[in-house]
Amino acid sequence: MNNFFKKYIPFLMSPLAFLAFLLSGFSTCKAYEPRIHCQQDTVKVSDILKKISSTDEGFGRRVVLAAHELEGIPFAEAPDNDSIGTIVIDLHGFDRIGFANTVLALAEASRQKVPRVQEYERQYEAYSRRKGEDSGFASQLIYGADWVVDNVYRGHLKEMTEYLGGGGFKTKTLDYLTRHRDKYPAMKNPETYDKVRMMEMGYRSHRIPHMKKQSSSNKPLHELMQDGDVVIMLSNEIDFDIYDIGFVEMKDGEPYLIHISHENGKVVADPYPMSRLFKLEGQHFYGFRWLRPQE
């Protein structure tokens, strides 16, 4: 009987109950201290915080300023993909969701009267880990849907995707991590693997809201978008949901994106408006999510 419940309880739980389970974290896991890649990263984070904190701009503008400070940094595999999966403070390179977490953490930490690297570390953990607590690899928010659900629930982000209507939903089963277990050293540990698999059960046949690519040209959208808004381009892959993540910067009434360019392989302030960028790369994604960071 016990084996029956262990095997089937995730399917018997209501969606809300299962969401509560995901957001509750794993109470038996220990907390980890962030690791610093090198002293140069500490100095760079400190310098960026000092620069952004000197502005009296609102949070959205701080997000844009933080993103600009990271221009030129190349794409790299996630530095926290090791045998444990703890946070690594590394500004030499990051993957796309790592870029998003870095920008938001810098913007948040810059709001302190005396911004410190330790506050950046705390904010990075708050955005990048389930329930804001680093308890190893299984606590990482790697899927876009997981990242959005957790950060919307905790008040960091507001979902704007369905605000204008005209979009839709795409049903996906997000199980890339367990299907590619060999890519993640931490999942050699059976306990970690089981926790990741349990999380993925919540994203079986998951309905992902999206806006049509063509709507990026619509004036009503341009009038509502703001500096610092988050745009997630949704991957065509069957088991993953992020093609790219960018931050909006409004110029002459049109949204432009600061993102890790697939063409250049590094963080850029894209020279094309978002609508033009979507036409150039639209074959790689089916739609996009629109979110707004909350102060």
Backbone torsions as a table, in degrees:
resi	resn	phi	psi	omega
1	MET	NA	-43.4	179.4
2	ASN	-59.6	-40.6	179.2
3	ASN	-64.2	-35.4	178.8
4	PHE	-60.6	-48.0	-178.0
5	PHE	-66.9	-38.9	178.9
6	LYS	-61.1	-36.4	-176.0
7	LYS	-80.2	-38.5	-168.9
8	TYR	-110.4	-8.0	-176.7
9	ILE	-58.2	-36.2	179.3
10	PRO	-59.4	-30.9	-178.2
11	PHE	-81.1	-18.9	-177.8
12	LEU	-89.5	-20.0	-177.5
13	MET	-73.2	146.3	175.4
14	SER	-69.2	157.5	178.4
15	PRO	-54.7	-40.7	-179.3
16	LEU	-68.2	-39.3	178.8
17	ALA	-65.8	-39.0	-179.8
18	PHE	-69.2	-37.2	175.5
19	LEU	-60.5	-42.7	178.2
20	ALA	-60.9	-37.5	177.5
21	PHE	-62.5	-45.8	-179.0
22	LEU	-61.3	-39.6	-175.8
23	LEU	-81.2	-11.1	-178.8
24	SER	-76.8	-17.1	-178.8
25	GLY	76.3	-173.2	-179.8
26	PHE	-116.5	103.3	-169.2
27	SER	-65.9	-19.8	-178.1
28	THR	-85.1	-5.7	-177.5
29	CYS	-83.8	146.1	176.9
30	LYS	-82.1	157.0	175.4
31	ALA	-89.3	148.9	-178.0
32	TYR	-118.9	146.7	174.5
33	GLU	-84.7	139.4	176.9
34	PRO	-60.5	148.0	176.0
35	ARG	-104.6	143.0	178.5
36	ILE	-97.3	126.9	-179.7
37	HIS	-62.9	-45.5	177.2
38	CYS	-165.7	166.6	-178.2
39	GLN	-62.1	-30.1	179.6
40	GLN	-59.7	-36.2	179.3
41	ASP	-67.6	-40.2	177.8
42	THR	-60.2	-45.4	180.0
43	VAL	-63.5	-42.2	-178.1
44	LYS	-65.8	-44.1	177.5
45	VAL	-59.6	-44.7	-179.7
46	SER	-61.4	-42.9	-179.2
47	ASP	-65.4	-42.2	179.4
48	ILE	-63.7	-42.9	-179.8
49	LEU	-61.8	-42.5	178.9
50	LYS	-61.8	-41.6	-177.9
51	LYS	-66.8	-46.1	-177.5
52	ILE	-70.8	-36.6	-176.4
53	SER	-66.7	-17.7	-178.9
54	SER	-76.6	-10.6	179.7
55	THR	-88.3	153.9	174.8
56	ASP	-106.2	19.0	-179.9
57	GLU	-70.5	162.1	176.2
58	GLY	-72.5	178.2	-173.1
59	PHE	-64.3	-41.2	-179.3
60	GLY	-58.6	-40.5	179.2
61	ARG	-70.0	-34.2	176.4
62	ARG	-62.9	-38.2	177.1
63	VAL	-59.8	-45.8	179.7
64	VAL	-62.2	-44.5	179.9
65	LEU	-62.0	-40.8	178.6
66	ALA	-63.3	-42.7	179.8
67	ALA	-62.7	-41.1	178.5
68	HIS	-62.3	-35.5	-179.1
69	GLU	-65.5	-18.0	-178.7
70	LEU	-98.0	3.4	180.0
71	GLU	-57.0	139.4	178.5
72	GLY	93.1	-16.6	178.8
73	ILE	-73.2	130.2	-173.6
74	PRO	-78.9	159.1	169.5
75	PHE	-64.8	141.9	175.4
76	ALA	-151.6	156.0	174.3
77	GLU	-61.1	149.4	-176.1
78	ALA	-54.7	125.3	-177.7
79	PRO	-69.2	-16.7	-179.8
80	ASP	-92.6	14.0	176.9
81	ASN	-88.9	68.4	177.8
82	ASP	-119.4	-164.2	-175.2
83	SER	-70.0	-13.2	178.5
84	ILE	-114.6	-43.9	179.3
85	GLY	91.8	21.8	-179.9
86	THR	-76.8	162.0	-177.4
87	ILE	-64.8	136.6	174.6
88	VAL	-120.6	124.4	175.1
89	ILE	-82.3	103.3	-173.2
90	ASP	-145.0	110.6	179.4
91	LEU	-104.5	23.0	175.2
92	HIS	-89.4	-16.4	179.5
93	GLY	173.5	150.6	177.8
94	PHE	-156.3	161.1	175.1
95	ASP	-81.5	-176.4	-169.9
96	ARG	-71.1	-40.5	178.3
97	ILE	-74.5	-28.3	174.1
98	GLY	-65.1	-37.1	175.1
99	PHE	-60.9	-46.2	-179.7
100	ALA	-61.3	-44.8	179.6
101	ASN	-63.4	-38.9	-179.8
102	THR	-64.4	-46.1	-179.7
103	VAL	-61.5	-48.7	-177.1
104	LEU	-66.4	-37.8	178.7
105	ALA	-66.6	-39.7	177.3
106	LEU	-63.9	-44.3	-179.5
107	ALA	-63.3	-42.4	178.8
108	GLU	-65.0	-47.8	-176.8
109	ALA	-64.9	-28.6	-178.2
110	SER	-69.3	-12.5	-178.0
111	ARG	-81.7	-10.1	178.0
112	GLN	-72.0	150.1	179.1
113	LYS	-59.2	-41.9	175.1
114	VAL	-124.0	88.7	-176.1
115	PRO	-66.5	133.6	-178.2
116	ARG	-127.1	157.8	178.3
117	VAL	-60.2	-35.8	180.0
118	GLN	-62.2	-34.0	177.4
119	GLU	-70.4	-37.3	174.5
120	TYR	-60.0	-44.8	178.7
121	GLU	-59.0	-43.1	-179.0
122	ARG	-64.0	-42.7	-179.1
123	GLN	-70.4	-35.6	177.2
124	TYR	-61.9	-43.0	177.2
125	GLU	-62.4	-40.3	-177.9
126	ALA	-62.8	-36.9	-178.9
127	TYR	-84.7	-32.2	-167.2
128	SER	-99.0	-11.2	-176.0
129	ARG	-120.3	145.5	179.8
130	ARG	-58.8	129.1	-176.2
131	LYS	62.2	14.1	177.5
132	GLY	73.4	19.9	-176.0
133	GLU	-128.3	123.3	179.2
134	ASP	-80.1	109.2	176.8
135	SER	-125.1	34.3	178.5
136	GLY	98.7	-174.0	-171.5
137	PHE	-54.3	-41.7	-175.4
138	ALA	-65.0	-16.4	179.6
139	SER	-88.9	-5.8	-179.4
140	GLN	-69.6	142.0	175.6
141	LEU	-97.9	93.5	-173.0
142	ILE	-98.7	-38.0	175.5
143	TYR	-76.7	144.0	176.9
144	GLY	-59.5	-42.7	-179.1
145	ALA	-61.5	-42.3	179.7
146	ASP	-65.0	-43.5	178.8
147	TRP	-60.9	-44.1	-179.4
148	VAL	-67.3	-49.7	-178.3
149	VAL	-55.6	-48.7	-176.2
150	ASP	-66.6	-44.9	-176.0
151	ASN	-76.7	-28.5	172.6
152	VAL	-69.0	-44.1	-179.5
153	TYR	-58.4	-39.2	-177.1
154	ARG	-91.7	8.9	171.7
155	GLY	82.6	11.8	178.9
156	HIS	-80.4	-32.9	-176.0
157	LEU	-131.2	154.6	172.6
158	LYS	-119.0	127.7	177.8
159	GLU	-73.3	121.9	180.0
160	MET	-111.6	-2.2	-169.5
161	THR	-54.8	-41.8	-175.4
162	GLU	-96.5	11.3	-173.7
163	TYR	-62.1	-40.0	-177.8
164	LEU	-95.8	-10.6	-176.3
165	GLY	73.9	-178.1	177.7
166	GLY	81.9	3.4	178.7
167	GLY	-97.3	-137.6	179.3
168	GLY	179.8	-164.1	178.7
169	PHE	-131.9	145.1	172.9
170	LYS	-122.0	130.9	-179.4
171	THR	-91.4	125.7	179.5
172	LYS	-137.0	152.2	169.0
173	THR	-106.2	112.0	-175.8
174	LEU	-90.9	99.8	-179.9
175	ASP	-139.3	28.9	-179.0
176	TYR	-58.0	-40.2	-174.6
177	LEU	-62.4	-49.7	-178.5
178	THR	-75.6	-27.0	176.5
179	ARG	-72.5	-20.6	179.6
180	HIS	-124.1	46.5	-175.4
181	ARG	-54.9	-34.0	-175.8
182	ASP	-66.6	-17.1	179.9
183	LYS	-80.9	-11.4	-172.2
184	TYR	-122.7	101.6	-176.8
185	PRO	-53.3	-36.0	-177.1
186	ALA	-63.3	-25.7	-176.3
187	MET	-83.5	4.2	168.1
188	LYS	-68.0	-24.1	175.8
189	ASN	-76.0	118.1	-177.1
190	PRO	-58.0	-34.6	-179.6
191	GLU	-66.5	-43.3	177.3
192	THR	-63.6	-43.9	178.6
193	TYR	-57.7	-44.7	-178.7
194	ASP	-64.1	-37.9	179.0
195	LYS	-66.7	-40.7	177.9
196	VAL	-66.0	-42.3	179.1
197	ARG	-62.3	-39.3	177.8
198	MET	-63.5	-42.0	177.1
199	MET	-61.0	-44.0	-177.6
200	GLU	-63.9	-24.8	177.2
201	MET	-59.8	-30.0	177.8
202	GLY	-72.7	-10.6	-178.6
203	TYR	-119.0	27.0	169.9
204	ARG	-81.2	130.3	-177.8
205	SER	50.9	46.2	-178.3
206	HIS	-81.8	132.9	-179.9
207	ARG	-89.5	113.2	-177.4
208	ILE	-101.0	117.0	178.1
209	PRO	-70.3	147.0	177.9
210	HIS	-152.9	158.2	171.0
211	MET	-103.7	149.0	179.4
212	LYS	-69.2	146.4	179.4
213	LYS	-57.3	-37.2	-176.6
214	GLN	-64.3	-25.5	-177.9
215	SER	-69.0	-11.6	178.4
216	SER	-65.8	-14.6	178.3
217	SER	-93.5	-5.5	-173.3
218	ASN	-76.4	131.4	-179.9
219	LYS	-61.9	-40.3	178.1
220	PRO	-56.4	-35.7	177.2
221	LEU	-67.4	-44.3	179.9
222	HIS	-59.8	-37.4	-178.4
223	GLU	-69.8	-23.6	-178.0
224	LEU	-96.2	-26.0	-178.6
225	MET	-68.1	151.2	-177.5
226	GLN	-133.3	158.8	172.0
227	ASP	-52.2	135.0	176.4
228	GLY	90.6	-8.3	176.8
229	ASP	-61.1	150.9	-177.8
230	VAL	-103.6	132.5	176.1
231	VAL	-121.0	123.3	176.8
232	ILE	-110.2	116.1	174.4
233	MET	-83.2	126.5	-167.5
234	LEU	-92.4	121.6	-172.0
235	SER	-65.8	149.4	173.2
236	ASN	-78.7	-9.9	-180.0
237	GLU	-58.3	147.0	-174.6
238	ILE	-73.8	-25.0	-171.8
239	ASP	-124.6	13.6	179.4
240	PHE	-141.5	161.8	-171.6
241	ASP	-133.6	12.2	177.9
242	ILE	-120.1	119.9	168.0
243	TYR	-95.7	-41.5	-179.4
244	ASP	-160.5	156.5	174.0
245	ILE	-132.6	132.7	178.5
246	GLY	-138.5	163.3	176.5
247	PHE	-111.6	134.8	-176.0
248	VAL	-76.9	134.7	166.4
249	GLU	-126.2	120.5	-178.1
250	MET	-82.1	129.3	177.8
251	LYS	-135.8	120.5	179.1
252	ASP	52.3	39.4	175.2
253	GLY	81.0	5.5	179.4
254	GLU	-122.7	144.3	177.4
255	PRO	-81.1	132.8	170.4
256	TYR	-116.1	158.9	-177.8
257	LEU	-115.8	139.8	167.1
258	ILE	-104.6	120.3	-170.9
259	HIS	-158.9	174.9	172.5
260	ILE	-86.7	106.2	-175.9
261	SER	-66.8	131.6	174.0
262	HIS	-66.8	-33.4	-178.2
263	GLU	-71.2	-43.2	-174.9
264	ASN	-97.3	-16.5	178.2
265	GLY	69.8	24.6	179.6
266	LYS	-154.3	169.9	179.6
267	VAL	-70.7	128.2	178.9
268	VAL	-137.6	152.3	164.5
269	ALA	-89.6	103.7	-169.3
270	ASP	-60.5	134.5	-179.3
271	PRO	-73.7	-17.1	-178.9
272	TYR	-96.4	146.7	170.3
273	PRO	-59.3	157.9	-178.4
274	MET	-55.6	-39.7	-179.0
275	SER	-61.9	-39.2	178.7
276	ARG	-70.6	-41.8	178.0
277	LEU	-59.4	-41.1	-179.5
278	PHE	-65.2	-35.0	177.9
279	LYS	-68.5	-36.8	-178.4
280	LEU	-71.7	-34.8	-173.8
281	GLU	-116.8	9.8	-173.0
282	GLY	-60.2	-22.5	-179.2
283	GLN	-69.4	-14.2	-176.3
284	HIS	-94.6	-8.6	-179.7
285	PHE	-147.4	156.7	-172.4
286	TYR	-101.8	-14.1	-178.8
287	GLY	179.2	-170.4	-178.1
288	PHE	-146.1	155.2	172.8
289	ARG	-105.5	147.7	-178.3
290	TRP	-125.3	123.9	-178.3
291	LEU	-132.2	155.8	-179.9
292	ARG	-124.4	119.9	174.9
293	PRO	-60.0	141.0	-177.3
294	GLN	-106.5	136.4	179.4
295	GLU	-76.8	NA	NA
